[in-house]
Amino acid sequence: MKLIILKENLNNGLNIISRVAGKNLTLPILNNILLTTEKNFLNLVSTDLELGIKYWSLVKIEKQGSITVPAKILSGFVNLLPNKKLNLEVKNQVLHIDCEQHKTQIKGLDAQDYPIIPTIENQDFIELNTSLFCEGIAQVVDFTAPSQTRPELSGVYLNLQKDRIQLTATDSFRLAEKTLYLKEKINKEYSFILPQKTARELVNILAERKEKIKLYLSPNQVLFEYPMPETTHPQIQIISRLIEGEYPDYQGIIPKKYEAQITLVKNDFLNQVKTASLFSGKSNEIKIKISPKKQGIEILAQNPELGENRSSLDGKINWGESKEMTVNFNYRFLVDGLLNIKSSKVMFELNGEEGPAVLRPMGDASYLYVVMPIKTT
């Protein structure tokens, strides 16, 4: 292999694919990046056997070939080089890199020993708005629950219907659902569970990109493809295994009515919850109190060792069932929900001391966050 590539182009690709090449003691070659020439492109590949990333860059090819080299060494070295042209050449499983005063050799391994990245034969795809899709994933991905006994809860559930995609995640204590509406309807409905790691990498890699992504699906794999600007060739492919199992019928958990709905200024509510958390103790417990006599809420927290905090927050209450109630919550769960709401005001729906509560953005029906109270003994 012999080629010329701009440092910036190589560095961009390495920053993306190095994310899944890590420390693997049982299969050391997974610590490497696969470099392969394909016509006028250099293809960079990394995988951890569950998630694979491919990146293509236009280069000047003088000789076709391939090699694998340690990801950490290559990405760290290239990052420090000046923004000039790089000459890459492979001789006897050694990658030679020349750039002005730098002449470096990195020992590699045979590309034939690198694991094969699965391909998806299905040519049907769904085109998605990249930024909106990644924003939706980001609003739910933190609420999965890594679990050996219930692996279906360790990923994000995607339910693709004719005109929408519902993104859902739950850890049994809270649940988030985001609905994205499709401009072009799809002919077939799909559903699958995406591993949390893949979901996070989608956000990290693609969130700031403007072109649309294509989603390809097979029974046990999913492929997200981002195009190379001004060509029909892909620039980035992210391919992942899917989590096997049946996602729980979560719709029954979402309350269809409420005993009280309070409209609050989000940042004020968030700040008061954070303030109360300083006095919540090891259980992270704070109390939310409402009364028909007042328009607003009280937030209370008490710790025998530190003291107590009591604050009030004005808000508009719509009563479904007019009665005083005090509901205990893990403050972390409230904070997490509020941080993922984009609107300036939130609607906080309570259903008694033990019923599920719901946070919704004011004026946005596409997102909801369900949180279970702490049961009182």
N, C-alpha and C positions, 0 to 999 in steps of 0.2 A: 504493500500500500504506500502510495506517495501522493501528497496533495498540498494545496495552499489554501489557507482559510484565514479570514480576519479574526483577530483575537476576540473582538466584541461578540461576533457570532458564535464562536466556540464557547465563550464564557457564558453567554445566555443559555445555551443548551445544557451545559454542565450544571448550572445553578438549578435547572428544572429537574433533570433526571437523577442528580445526586441525592435527591430527597429520599429515595427508597433503597439506595445502596448503602448498607450499614455494616455493622460488626456481626458477622455470621461465623461462628466457630465450627459448625458442623459441615458447612459447604462454603469454603473460603472464596470460591469464584464469585459468589454473590456480592462480595465486597468490591467487585470490579465493575467497570463500565465496558460495554461492548461497543466498539467502533467499527463500522462497516461502510464501505463505499457502495453506492447504488447509482449508477449512471453519473449524473452531475451533482449528486447529493452525498453528504456525509450523514449517516444515520447513527445516533447515539441511543443506547438502550440500557436500562437498568430494571431489575426486578427483585422482589423478595419472595417469589413463587405464588404470592396471592395477588399482588398488584404489580403491573408492569407499565413503564413509561417509555415512549419512543419520541425522539426529537430529530427533525431533519433540518439541514442547513445547506444552502447552495455553496459549492466549493469548486475550485479548479482541480480536476483529477488528472494526475500524470500516470498513476498506476493503481489498478483496483486491488482491494485486499481487505483484511480485517484483523483485529486483535482485541484482547481485553486487558485493561490496565486498572490498577487500584483507583477507585473513585476519589478518595481523600487526597491522595498525592497529586493526581492530575488536576482536579478542580482547584486545589490550593495553589499549585504552581501557576496555572494559567491565569488565575485571578491577579497575580502579582506582576504579570508581564505588561510591557507598554502596549498601547493600542496601535499595534502594527500588524503586518501580515505574518502568519506563522507557517513555517514549512514543517509538515509532519511526514515521517517516513518510517516504515516498519522493516527491520532487518533482524532475522533470527529471534523472533518473539521479543524484540526490544523496540519501543517507540522512541524515535529520535525527534526532538523538537528544537528547531532553530528559529531564533527571533533576535535580530541585531546582535548584541553582545552575549546573548544567552544561547548556549548549546547544551541540551539536557537529554539524558537517556533514562527512560522509565521501563523497568522490566515488566513484561506482561505474561499472560497465559494464552494458550491456544483458543481461538474463537470457537473451534469445534466443540469444546467442553462446556460452552455457555448454555444454560437452559433455553429451550425453545419457548418463545412467547406465544401463547395460543392466538389463533386468528378466528374471526367470526365470519362464517360463510354467508350468512344472511345479508343481502344487499339492501334490504329495506331499512330506512332510517327515519328518525324524527328530528326535525330541526328546532333548536331552542335558542332563545335570547340568552346569551352567555351571562351577562351581568345580572339579569333578573333571576336566572336559575341559581347562580352561585349565592346571590343574596338570600334566596329562599332556603337553600341548604344551610347557610350560616345561621339562620334563625332557629333551626331545629337540631342541628348536629350535636350540640352539647348535652342533649337530654337522653342519649342512648345509655344502655346499661351493659357493660362488658360482663358476660355471664356464660359459664360452661353449661349450666343446666338449662338455660333458656337463651340459646344463641340468637334467636330471632329478635330479641330485644337489644342486641349489640350493634344494630345497624339502623339506617334510615329507610323507612318504608316509602316507596314511590308507587303511587297508584295513578296510572295514566288513563284518563277517560277521553271521550271524544273531543272535548273542548277545554280540558283542564288537566293539571297535574297536582295531586295532593302529596305533600311531603310531611311525613309524620315520624316522631321519635318519642319514646317513653322509657322511663326506668321504673315504672310502677308507682312512683311517688308524685311524678309530674308528667305532663304530656304536652307537646307542642305540635301544632298543625298549621302548615302554610299552604295556601291554594294559589297556583299560578294558572292564569288563563291563556290558552293558546289562540293565536291569531288564525292559524290554519288548523282545521279539525283533522283528527287522525281517524283512520278507518277501523282500527282494531284497538281493543283495550288491553293494557298490560299492567302487571304489578310485579314488583321484585323488592328484595331487601339488599341495600347497598352497605357494605362494611363501613364503619365509622372512619377508619383510616383513609379509605378511598374518598369518602365524602369530604374530609378535611383537605386532602390534597387537591381535589377539584377546586375548592375555594382558594387555596393558596396559590395555585398555578394559573387559574383562568379568570379569577374575579375581576381583574382590571382590563380584560381584553374585550374588544368591541365587536369582532365578527361573530356570527352565529356558530354554535357547535352542533355536530350531528351525533345522535345517540343510536347505536346499533345494539341489538339484543339477541342473545341465544339462551337456551335453557339454563345454563349455569355461568354465563359470562356476560359482561356489559362492556361496551367500548364507547368512549367519548372522543370525538375527533375534532380538532381545531385546525382550520385551513391556514396555509401559508399565504401571506398577503400577495395579491396580484398573480397567483397561480392556482391551478386546480389541485395541486399536490398538498397533502396534509403537512402541517408543521409539527403538531403535537398529537399523540395518541395516548390515552390513558385507558388501559384495559384491566379489568378486575374480576375476580371471582364474585359470585353472589352468595349470600347466606341462605342455606337451605332451611326450610321450615315454613310454617303457616303463621303469618302475623296475626296477633290477637284482634278480635273484633272490638276495636277501641271506641267505636261510635257510641256504644252504650254507656261509656264512662262520661261522655260530655253531657253536662246537664242541659235539658231542654227548657228549663225555667229557672227562676231564682227567687230567693226569699227577700233579697235586697240587692240593688245595683247602685253602686256609688261611682259617680264621675269625679275624678281627681286630676290635678295637675301632676303629670308623671314625675318630673324631676323633684318636685316637693315631696311627693310620696316616697320616692327612692331615697332621698336624703334623710327623711325621718326614719325609714326602716334601717338605714345604715347607722344612724345615731343610736337607735334602740339596741342594735346588735352589740354595741360595746358593753351592754349590761345583760346580755342574754345567757352567759355561762356556757358550760360544755354542751348543753342540749340544743343550743342555737334557737331557743324558743322565745318568741315575742307574741304579744296578744293584740288583736285588733278588736276594738269594741265599738258597736254602733247602737244608737238609741233613737226611737221615734221622736224624742224630745229635741234632738239636735240634728242639724244638717252638716254632716261630716263624720269623721272617725277619730277615735283615740287610739294611740299606739303606746303600749306599755311593755316594759321589760324590767325584770328584777333579778338580782344576784345577791345572795346572802353575804358574799365576800366583798362585793364592789359597791353595792347600792342599788338604786333603781332610777328609771327614766320614764317620764310620762309626757307625751306631747299630743297635740290635737291638730287636725288638718281639715280645713273647710272643703266641702264637696256637696254635690247634689245627690240626694238619695231617692231612688224610685223603689217603692216598697211592693213586693209581691205578697208578703205576709208580714204585717206590721208587728214587730216584737223586738225587744232588746236582745242582743246576742254578743257573746265574747268568743272569738275563735282564735285558737293557738296555731301558729305557723312556724316552720323552720325559716328563719329570716333569709338564709342563703337561697332557698327556692324562690322566694319573692323577688330578691335582687336579680337572680338569673332571668326570671321572666320579664321584669321591667327593662332590663338592659337590652332585650331583644325586641322591644316594642319601639317603633320609629316615631309614632305620633307624639304630640305635646301633651295630650290628655289621654287617660286610660279609663276604661270602665271595669270596675272590680265587682264581680258578682259573688255573693255569699249564699250558701245553702245550709245554714245552721252550723253547729259546733263540729260535726263530723262529716258533713257532705262536701263534695268537691267544690272548690272555688275556681273562678275563671277570670283571667285578665284578658282584655281585648283592647286593641288600639281604637281610639275614638275616630269614627269615620272610615274605618278600614275593616271590612268583613272578611278579609282574606287570611287573617291570622288570629289564632287563639292559643292560650296557654292555660292548661288545667293544673291545679296544684291541690294536693290533699292536705287537710289540716293535720296537726298533731292531736291524736285522740287524748282526751282527758280521762284520768283514772278515777 
